[in-house]
Amino acid sequence: MHLNYIRAIICLIMFFVMMPVKALVKLPDLTVCEGASKTHLKTTVCSKGFLIEFLSRQINEKVGTVSYHYKICDKHGLTESCPYENFSGISHVDLLLPKSGSIFSCLSSKTQVTGGCSQGVFELGDSACFGEASGSSSFVAKCKNILLSNGGCFTMVVHFSGESTQIGAIPVILADKDLQSCEASCLPGPVCESGSVSQLSGLSISACLSRPADFWAMHPWITNKYANMAMPLMVCGVQMGCNGLDDGKSNPSCGTGYATDIMSALLSENNLVKQLAAAKLNLVATHELLNKANCADYKTAQSKEAISDLIKRCEGLCQADQSAILASGCTKALEAFNQSQDTGFAQTPAPFDRPLTDDHGG
């Protein structure tokens, strides 16, 4: 009996010794971009026979988002310029994002990150390359369930609400089909600019938030917030506001059809009125959000006017004929201000960090 017991123990030990051991996943090298130059960064790289290409960074000023576009192609065996070793197909591709929720991040904890894949499924997080408890969902976007034929390609796009992220060097990670290796390559992608005014020394009075007229017209719940501040919003001598009933998105709602509706001004066929309304909303929002900032550093490209002086000059033309308005350059100068980049802060402030969300949270 004792001998049989010993034999059973030996057999059990041998069973575990002979069991195949699953190899540990090769984790991505997140230092791959250290020392990379922003101005000389490659826009295409090869990783295990796959060509990964950064296509573009695009701002959609109407909805208030910035998007990053990539293309991934299966090139194994098709070109000598994209060699591969131990090809096993592609499981998924990760794009690293700036970590949210930190004062040193350009993403707030409420920033909406969405995206899409022309093939496969888009989602946030990657436990395979970062571990179950890594918190990776806050800084990894992924395309998974990829089924590429040799020579085939798919595209990946990641959208950020707000427009704060800038192009820099980031790791883009390709995981192989066997989930044995997570290979990181350095490509252009979303980063936060370091050393901004707000990060180092508090907000500057010259900080500036700007959105085009179309943005304000497409987000009446945001327009409502700044059109109804304590001081009346005057455009061409007319007091503007949002005076409609609660429409489920904004209370009060911003309607059209009356001369005193700010939305009528923003949708006006008179482009001077439209650009003046947007410029004034930008200054009100800047003042309220950024510690009474006033866009003091902004100067027009041609005349180097301050934005406050430009608005004052252009409002003097509200009743002028079109030839006088055209000769003044006012419409183009105001539009350039409304379409300029935000300055003086690292993180897009609410509600501009979630422009698709209304007053009621929908």
Secondary structure, DSSP 8 states (H G I E B T S, - for coil): -HHHHHHHHHHHHHHHHHS------B---TTTTTT--GGG--SEEEETTEEEEEEEEEEETTTTEEEEEEEEEE-TTT-TTS--SS---EEEEEEE---SSSTT-SS-TT--EEEEESSSEEEE--HHHH-TTS-GGGTEEEEES----TT-EEEEEEEEESS--EEEEEEEEEEETTS-BEEEEEEEEEE--SS-HHHHH---TT-B----HHHHHH-HHHHHHHHTSSS-EEETTEEEB--B---SS-SSB---SSTTBHHHHHT-S-HHHHHHHHHHHHHHHHHHHTTT---TT-B-TTT--BHHHHHHHHHTTTTS-HHHHHHHTHHHHHHHHHTS--BS-SS--TTTTSTT--TT--
